[in-house]
Amino acid sequence: MPRVRPQSVVDSALACSDRGMADAENAALHGVAIKTIRRWRRLYQRRGLPRGQGHLAPPCPRCDGADLAESSYAELLGWYLGDGHLSLGRRQVFSLHITNDARYVDLNAHLLDLMAAVKPGGKPHTRLVPGAVITTVSWKHWPCLFPQHGSGRKHERAIALVAWQEEIVRSFPSDFLRGLFHSDGCRVANWATREVAGETRRYDYPRWQFVNTSEDILGMCTWALDLVHVPWRRSGSRVVSVSRREAVAALDAMIGPKS
């Protein structure tokens, strides 16, 4: 069990740190590890947290009526439906995992911010697997926010948004689409040739594609595109494409680059 230091010890150590005392000297003076001094300074000086707050789970928006960062949640919901899942750990605590290509450095950093916004006070972390980054944060209440969680793969069972989730997506459809397209989508450069005045000319044009095996999730994508009036078509059994020049430009403006 971790030791709980008296408040007087913490206050004294922080006061010494304020006066410029080195961490090693401060730790020896107060009988604690150097990493403990650094942790106290990080939590109580830099972040301004009261003692003990780091160990308290935040209240749940569904169970306790706590505030929910709805735009961040809408985007995180899109990520979850694309490349996310929940796992159950010890003490009935669930972990939310989002897997993303390691080359998208900015998006992987953004995922940390999204998770921290939806779970205030949470400490999301990452781990590397071959070619990918898995971003994770734990909370007992993740199934409350993602009632789509269940046994088996998403495409092998029914997936549907509940009423309060639909309301959030209707309010923040661009954020929801950002999560979907940045998780299971791509922006590709296509080209075609055409005969003009007896000469073969090449035309290059971009296209957004969302690829998913679940017909239900594909339907959520097209529903959200309809909400923002972006034309789409089904270019394959698992593919939703946005190809018209003006539609691609509109989606670019809404969701930003995948980087």
N, C-alpha and C positions, 0 to 999 in steps of 0.2 A: 504494500500500500504506500502511495506517495505521502511524504511528510507534509503537514500543514504548518507553516511557520507563523509565529505570532505576528500580528499586525505591526507591533513595534519594531521587529526585526526588518520587515519589508520596508517600512517607512525610513528607518535608519540607513538601510542599504541604498535606497533611492536618493536620499539626501546626499550620501557620499558620492553617488554617481553624478548628481547635479553639480557637485563641487569639483568634478574632474578626476576623481579617484579611479585608478585603473581597475578593470574587472577582476584581475587576479588578486590584487590587494584587497579589494572590497569583499571578494568571496572568502578569503582567509580570515578577514576581520569578523565576519558574521557567521562563519562556520557552514557555508553552503558551497555548492559547486559553482564554477564559473558560468556554466550554461544556465544555472538558475538566476544569476544576476542578469544575464542577457535577456532571459525570458521575462523577468519582472520589468526590465526597462522597456522591452518591446510592448508588453501588454498595458502596463499602467502609466508609462510616460508617453510613448509615441501614439498609442491608440486611445489613451484616456479611459480605459475600462476600469470599473470598480473591481475589487478583488472578488473572485468567485464567478464572475459573469462568464468567463470562458468555459466553465463546466456546466452551465445551464443550457438545456436545449431550448430553442425559441418556441413560442406557442404556435400551434397549427392554424392556418387560415380557415380550414374546414371544421376542425374540432373546437377551436377556441375563439374563432372570429377574429384572428389576427389579420393585420394588413398583408396584402399580397402585392408584390411588384408585378402588375399584370402584363405589362409589355415584355418584361424579361421572362415571365412565365410562359407567355405565348410563344416566344422564340425557343425556350427550353423544351416546351411541349413538342415543337417541330423536330428538334434534335432527338428527343426521346423516341418519337415515332419512327424516325429514320434509322438511327444507329445507337439507340440506348436500350438499357434494360435495368431491372432492379434485381438485387440478390439479397437474401436474408442471412444475416450474421448472428452473432451471439446477442443474447438479451433482447431478442425480437427487434433488432435495429437493422433497417434496410440500407443498402448502399445503392446510389444511383451511379451508373457507369455510362459514359458516352465515349464511343470509340471514333477516332478521326485520323485521317492520314497525317503522318508526321511532317510532311512538307508544308502543311498549312499552319505556319508558326503563329500568325496573328489570330487565326480562328481558335487555335488551342488555348491561347492566352485569354481570348474573349470568353471561352467556355468557363474558365475559372471565375470571371466576373459575373457571368450569368448565374451560376450556381450560388455564389455568395449573395447575390441580390435576392434570389428566391428563398434561400435559407439564411436569414440574417445571422451573423455570428458564426456561420459555418466555416470550415477549413477545408475547402476542396484541395485535392492533390492529384498529381499525375504519375503515371508509370509508363515506361516504354515497353512496347512489344515490337517484334519485327515489322517495321514499316508504319507503325501507328502509335498514337498516344491515347491512353485511356485516362479520362478525367473522372474523378470519383469524389463524392461527398456522402456522408452517412446521416441518417435521420430516421426516427421511428415513423414519421408521418409521410414518407414518400408515397406509399400506396393511397393516402388520402388525396394527394395532388395528381397522381397518375393511376386512376382506377382502371386503366387499360391493362395494368399488370396482371399476369396470370401465368399458368403453366403452359409450356409449349411455345413454339415460335409464333410471331404475330400473324404471319400469313396462313397459319394453320387453324386460326380461331377468329371469331368475330371481333372486330375492333371498331368501337364507336365512341364519339365524344358524348359526355353527359351534358345536361342543359347549361350548367354554369360554365363549363369549358367552351361550349359554343358561343355563349355570350361574350367571353373574353376574346375569342378569335374574331368575332364580328367587330369588336372594338379595335383589335390590333392585328388585322389580317396580314399586313406587310411583315410584321415581326414573326408571325407563324410561318409565312412562306420563306423567310430568311432561314429559319431553323430547318425546314424541310429541304430546301435546295442546297444549303451549305452542308447538309449531312449526306443526303442520298441523291444529290444533283450535281450537274456539271455544266459549264459554259463551253461549248465547242465551236470551232470554226469550220463551217462547211463551205463547199464550193460547187459550182455547176458551170457547164459550158453552154453557149448558145450561138447559133449562126446569125450574124448580123451583116447584111450586105455582102454575103459570100465569105465572110471572115469569121473564124471561130474565136469567140471571146470567153474569157473565164471571169466568173463573178464570185466573189467571196462574201459570205454573210455569216453572222454569229447565230447561235441557237442555244437556248437553255433547255436542258432535259432533266426530268425527275424520274428516277428509276426505283421501283419498289415491287416486291413480289406480292404484297397484300393489296387485293382489289379495294378493300375498305380504305386503306391509307391513300391509295391513288385517288379515290373519290374525295377524300378530304382535301387533297392538293387541288383538284379541279374546282371544288366548291370554293376554296379560298381565292383562287384565281378569278373566279366569277365575281366574288365580292369586290375585287379591285378592278374589274373590267379589263382584264388582260386575256386576250384570245389564246386558246390552246387547242391542241389536238392530240389524239392518241396515236402515236407513231409506231406502237408495238404493244404486245400484250402486257408488258411491264413498264411502259414508257409514256410519260406525258411530256409533250414538246411545246415550247413557246418559240415560234419561228419568225413571225412577221416582224419586220424591222422596227416598227413603232412599238410593238409589244415587247420585244427584247429590250429596247431602250427604256421602256416604262419599268420593266422588272429590274433592270440594272440600277435604276434610280432608287427603287424600293429596298433592294436587299444588299446592294453593294457587291464588290468583287469577292471571289473565293480565293483567299490568300493566306 
